[in-house]
Amino acid sequence: MATWIGSLTFVAWATTVAACDLRYRRVTNALIAAGLIAAFACTFTVRMPFGVGPAQAALGALLGLAALLPFFALRVMGAADVKVFAVLGAWCGPHALLDLWIAASILAGLHALALLVATRTPLATLVRSGEATFGLRGHRATPYVTCLAIPALGMLVLRQLGGT
């Protein structure tokens, strides 16, 4: 029963960051800090919905930060994307990060493809420009935080249903 408290807390946090990302393409540091504090509070009170311990949560947060930080340094990813991935590492543990990253990247690719189709932009135009495109004909960049939150929520559902 105690893990339900952690599960509800995680669902509330993940849906809130996803909604902020979708609406504003911005996630505040306060919301990121709240997620990190909640993750460790759940870990230390044995209410962790993903079953990770404090050491795994810390390692997951550090690996999540380290994995996406180079993309931020190259200016192809926002700071919130990196920080949210670190918080997801604290919630889900280091073992879940690769799966989350792959699933989020697939979702982001599908979003970008849909954006290209919706704006009728030939892919060759983007390739020739040689620049990262964060907006296209009035449409905003891919909400990568949302792309990260969706598979994390899916992982929680699978875990609650008894899957892996």
N, C-alpha and C positions, 0 to 999 in steps of 0.2 A: 504493500500500500504506500510505503514511503516514497518509492520511485515515481508514483503518480504526481507527487508534488514537483519533483524535478522535471518530469515530462511536461507538465503544464507550464512550468516556468520556461522551459526551453521553447515550447511551441509559441508562447507569448512573445519571447524575445525574437525568435527567428521570423515570425510573421511581421513583427514591428519593423525590423531592419529591412525586410523584403519590401514592405509597403513604402517605407521612406525612400528606398532606392528607386522603386518604380515611379513614385510621384515626383520626387525632387532630384534624383540621381545624387543624393547626398545622405550620409549617415553620420550623425553627430558623434563626437568623442564620448559624450556622456552616455549615449546608448551602447556604444562599444564597451565602455568601462562597466556599465551595468551588466552586460552579458558575461564579461570576464569574472566579475565579482560573484554573480549568480552561479556560474559554473563551478568556481572553487568552493562556494558555500554549500552547494549540493554535494560536491565531492567529499568535503570534510564532515558532512552530516549524513553520509551514506544514502543520499537521495538522487544519486547520479543515474539518469535514465539510460545511459550507454554503458554503465558498469565499469567505468574507468576509475582508478584510484588517483590520489593526489600527485604522485610521481608521474603517472601517465598523462594526467591533465597538463602538468607543467611542461613535459616533453612535447606533447601535442601542440601546445601554444607556441613554444619556441620553434618547432619544426614548421608550423604553419606560417609563422612570421618569416623565417629564413627562406622558405620555398618561394614565396611570392615577392619578397623584397627586391630581388634583381629586376623584376618586371616594372616595379615602381621606379627604380633607379633609371631604367631605360625609357621612362615616361610613356609606357604603353598600358599602364594600369594605375588606377587611383589608389590613394592611401587607404581609403575605407575598405577597398577590396582586400588589401593585405591584412589589415587589422581584423576584419571580420573572419578571414580565413584562420588567423591565429586563435580567435575566440572559439571558432568551430573546432579547432584542434584541442582546445581545453575541454570542450563539451564531449566530443566524440572520441578523442584519443588519437595518437599518432597513426595507428593502424588504419584509420578511416580516411586519412587525408588524401591519399592517392585516388581512391574511388570518388571522393567528393570533387577533386580537381578535374578528373576525367569527365564526370557527369556534367559539371558546371561548364566545362569547355565545349562539350557537345551542345548543351543548351545555348550557350553564347554564339556558337557557330550557326545554329539554326535561326537564332534571332537576327544575326547579321545577314544571312541568306534571305530571310523574309524581308528585311529592310531593303536589300538590293532589288528584290522582285517588286516590292511595293513602290519603289521610286523609279523602277525601270532603268536602273543604272547598270551598264555593262561592267563586268568584272575587269575587263581590260583597262577601263578608265582608271580604276583604283590602282592597278598594278603599275601603270605608267607614271602615276603621280609620285610614287615612292614615299608617300607620307602616310602616317597612321591617320585613319579617319575616325573621328569621335562624334561626328554628326553628319547626316546626309540629307540634303534637301529639306531641312526643317525638322528632321527626326533626330532624336538624341541618341547618344551612345548606348551600347548594350548595358543593361542593368546587371552587372556581374555579381553583385552581392545577392541579388534575387536568384541568379543562376546557381549560386552556392547554397542558398537557403533551401531551395526546393529539394535537391537530393538529400540534404541533411534531414529535412522533415520526413522524406520518404524512408530514410534509414531508420528513423524512430518508429514509424508505422510498422515497418517490417519487424523490427525488434519486439514491438509490443504484441505483434501477431505470432511471435515465436520463431520468426525467421532469423537469418544471420545478420 
